[in-house]
Every structure is written in structure tokens, then in C-alpha cells.
Amino acid sequence: MASRSLEKPPLLIRLCAPRGFCAGVVRAIDAVEEALRKFGAPVYVRHEIVHNRYVVEGLKRKGAVFVDELSEIPDTKAPVIFSAHGVPKTVPAEAETRHFFAIDATCPLVTKVHREAEIHFKRGRHIILVGHEGHPEVVGTMGQLPDGAVTLVETAADVERLTFPATTPLAFVTQTTLSVDDTGAVIAALKARFPEIAAPHKEDICYATTNRQEAVKRVAPDVDAMIVVGSPNSSNSQRLREVAERSGCARARLVLRAEDIDWAIFGDITSLGITAGASAPEVLVEEIIDAFAVRYTVEVETVSTADESVFFPLPRTLRPEAV
């Protein structure tokens, strides 16, 4: 075994930290698991609780039932959980009409954006939302206010096409999982075009998104290839891949788990960066490192750019003191 190990080429893995689950994702997954423990199966969840197929499939095996809309849920006394991405106001209203036991697992940082948008609206401002069309978080944020109250922009070019009267009071909010750099360019365009636009008191892009992108920026220029562990429908994971490419790593790939690795891409490398999106569990990172260890003599070096200690408590109805 020792001689066979020596035949394997060396590989330095630079492991980004922070990576993986953020506090909002931990809270959302814990909410489903605690509801299953406390009330038993089934527990219904509107949309994927987080954007990771491995996590979703694991919860399905425990008794969670995922649906796209509440109309798919039969009349039930079972818990109905809203995902971490947030929902339009029509969703809890429908749940109340149908007398569902609804539990809101929206990330508190997304809820913060919802409250900001509502406050600006009450102050007579039109809201510009920086985000990706169709993403559940964007749908949920736009759904906090009446139709027409929010305008979505994705790029600086979109900002140039806006045609508000000069007297229109404006404010902007952003999706929490965007690229810091891309969003900065859009915000700069908004402030240049509309100097009086009201900005968030504190940046909307969440701490976890920022921290993970900063770690990638540190690692990406110095490795032959980069793997972002995450699902294709995860916005923050896609942004990490883009940040890696923009930071100088041409071979940056989004990989859900070890079986999805395209070895033709990673066959001749001597260094590899690995990070994970905010909805990717650490077990998948370990699985991918193990897959490389079969083919390489692996040395793992952790590159840390921030310490995270953020914690969000469970929704009130799931806390131990709740009756």
C-alpha cells in the first residue's frame, strides 16, 4: 500500500474558511428536523428549504414533503414550513385561510430586507431591488408590497434603462446572496443616476455571502483549479464560482458531490481550492476531498479570512419553551 501511495502525484488542497452552512441555513434545516421530531411525519415544506439536493433528499427520507405551492397540500394539521428564502405575503395569507399550522423559516437577514422595503414604501418611496429575476428570494421580497411598488434590476445596464420622473423618491434593497463586486457596480450606477436614492442602513448582502467570497478571492489566484461544492440552483454557490473565475482561476467548477466530478478537468493539477456554498453540508466537502485522495497524495491547508459566530434561534413555535 505504501508504494502505491508514493505513485500518486501530490496535490495541495487549499480549503476556504468560512465555507458551507450559514446561520440562516442551519436554522431552516433545524426547523424542519425539529418539526419532524416534535410533531412527527409528514411535515410539509413550501419549496426547497435550502438549495441543496443532498439536504432536501435527506429530509425527504425523514418525512418532509416538499411542494411548490400550498395548493398541493391536503387539508392537514401537520406543520407547513416556509423556506429560508422567504415568501410573498400571499403565501402566509393563504395558509391562514386554510387554517394551516404555518412555521416561517425565512432567514432573518432576508426578513430584514423585507422590513426595509416596507419602511421605504410607507415613506412614499419606490423600491428598486437588485437581484436575479425568478429567484425565490426575489419573488418573496417583491411579494411584500403591492404590484408595481418594486422594480427589479440585475445589471448596471438595467439601471441606465430606468425612466423615473425626477421627482420620484427612490430607495434600493438587494438580494442577500449576490456577488459583492457585481452588486457594488449596480449600486454605484444607481447612486450616479439617482443621487438622492435612499440606501440600506447596513449592506443587505449577508455576512456569510461576503465572507465566503473573500476567502475565494484569497485562494483562487494561487491554485490550478477550484471546486465550489453546491447545487446549480444555489445563487450564492454560483456567485462563488464566478468570483473564483474573476479572481484568476479559469478552471472553477460547481460540483454537488464527488460522483459529479469531471476528472478530465482535474486530471493534471498540483493545487486545488475548495469552498462550499452556504447551503452545502460539510460532509460533501469531505466526500470530495476523499475522492481526490484516492487519486492524489493530498495535503490539506486551510485558508481562513474570517471567524463566524452568528446564531439564529429556531422559529418561536419550535423552541423548547413553546407549548
Secondary structure as GFF3:
##gff-version 3
##sequence-region A 1 323
A	DSSP	alpha_helix	2	7	.	.	.	ID=ss1
A	DSSP	beta_strand	10	17	.	.	.	ID=ss2
A	DSSP	alpha_helix	23	39	.	.	.	ID=ss3
A	DSSP	beta_strand	43	46	.	.	.	ID=ss4
A	DSSP	alpha_helix	53	62	.	.	.	ID=ss5
A	DSSP	beta_strand	64	67	.	.	.	ID=ss6
A	DSSP	three_ten_helix	70	72	.	.	.	ID=ss7
A	DSSP	beta_strand	79	82	.	.	.	ID=ss8
A	DSSP	alpha_helix	90	97	.	.	.	ID=ss9
A	DSSP	beta_strand	101	104	.	.	.	ID=ss10
A	DSSP	alpha_helix	108	122	.	.	.	ID=ss11
A	DSSP	beta_strand	126	130	.	.	.	ID=ss12
A	DSSP	alpha_helix	136	142	.	.	.	ID=ss13
A	DSSP	beta_strand	150	153	.	.	.	ID=ss14
A	DSSP	alpha_helix	156	160	.	.	.	ID=ss15
A	DSSP	beta_strand	170	174	.	.	.	ID=ss16
A	DSSP	alpha_helix	180	193	.	.	.	ID=ss17
A	DSSP	alpha_helix	207	219	.	.	.	ID=ss18
A	DSSP	three_ten_helix	220	222	.	.	.	ID=ss19
A	DSSP	beta_strand	225	229	.	.	.	ID=ss20
A	DSSP	alpha_helix	235	246	.	.	.	ID=ss21
A	DSSP	beta_strand	252	255	.	.	.	ID=ss22
A	DSSP	three_ten_helix	258	260	.	.	.	ID=ss23
A	DSSP	beta_strand	271	276	.	.	.	ID=ss24
A	DSSP	alpha_helix	282	295	.	.	.	ID=ss25
A	DSSP	beta_strand	297	304	.	.	.	ID=ss26
A	DSSP	three_ten_helix	316	318	.	.	.	ID=ss27
###
